[in-house]
Amino acid sequence: MKRQIFTADHEAFRGTVRAFLAKEVAPHYEQWERDGIVSREAWRAAGRQGLLGLAVPEEYGGGGSADFRYSAVLTEEFTRAGAAGLAVGLHNDIVGPYLTGLATEEQKRRWLPGFCTGEIITAVAMTEPGAGSDLQGIRTSAEDRGDHWLLNGSKTFISNGILADLVVVVARTTPEGGAKGLSLLVVERGMAGFERGRNLDKIGQKAQDTAELFFHDVRVPKENLLGELHGGFVHLMTNLAQERMNIAVAGIAAAEHLLEITTAYVKEREAFGRPLAKLQHVRFEVAEMATECAVTRAFLDHCIAEHTAGTLDAVHASMAKWWATELQKRVADRCLQLHGGYGYMSEYPVAKAYTDGRIQTIYGGTTEIMKEIIGRSLLS
């Protein structure tokens, strides 16, 4: 079915993104996978092309458009290209809203221009060795020392952890437990006591640097508090809907692309003297996946439109996240099966999509957490 949510401007932007990926990403991606990290020049190239800071006001060097559909186009095209390593979605759609929505005027002028050029790469540090989806279990703490905070603790599974120049750290600023007392502190590259651990060895998304971060008596200036003191939990809840939408958009885009390449494969691949596409079982498999993708796409496009209008709630964002990512996981498994032994070979796109996409049902809140949010809203 023809999609109804995009205008000619969005499709022109899609062309720009595809050209960027073909020129600046595809020729280098295998090397980035071997290195376990993308080059900083790729980030600067994204900035020059206007792909960073889409929603940042023009006065700070951004695109000046809060239209989430542009972010959706960016996510869809990066997903189709298998280019998760250059984490512009994290930068734009997850960290970006914290800076544009919570930063003071002084902070915006200090950080946003570099954010938009790619000179400042960002990350958000929530997850700890003992606290994943449960933010109330965070133990990283910051002690008020008058003109600065003294930050101590550790984080893990932090995307962009090695490259990041600016990290939004979730820390406990009161000794009380629970959700109260969390604050957002911005830690910058070069601060004494801020150390990066391993670039973690993952089963997928090899080019995306994912790291451990350590904070030992880091003196964070008071002017690096982001948002309200002790208001971190509310700030995090406010921005999680967009993070989950970004993941959901990637999920359905990945499922559709897998279906596309698998459909082409079964038309060409022969077994028992005829194409696989002639086998009824294969036709049924493709029919089921195509229908599931079409139904999911209709819901996701509705959610994209709602989010663009500012009316999407956290419950429907959670529905979109868990459904689209679980669909992605099922489609990846079924498409790999239809490729047979070739599907298990790393050189085939379906194999890479299988391992790269497996994290989708985990980060941004696990499927189980999404169901809990939805169920609680319906039954409380």
Secondary structure by P-SEA (a helix, b strand, c coil): cccccccaaaaaaaaaaaaaaaccccccaaaaaaaccccaaaaaaaaaaccccccccccccccccccaaaaaaaaaaaaaaccccccccccccaaaaaaaccccaaaaaacccccccccbbbbbbccccccccccccccccccccccccccccccccccccccccccbbbbbcccccccccbbbbbbccccccccccccccccccccbbbbbbbbcccccccccccccccaaaaaaaaaaaaaaaaaaaaaaaaaaaaaaaaaaaaaccccccccccccaaaaaaaaaaaaaaaaaaaaaaaaaaaaaaccccaaaaaaaaaaaaaaaaaaaaaaaaaacccccccccaaaaaaaaacccccccccaaaaaaaaaaaacc
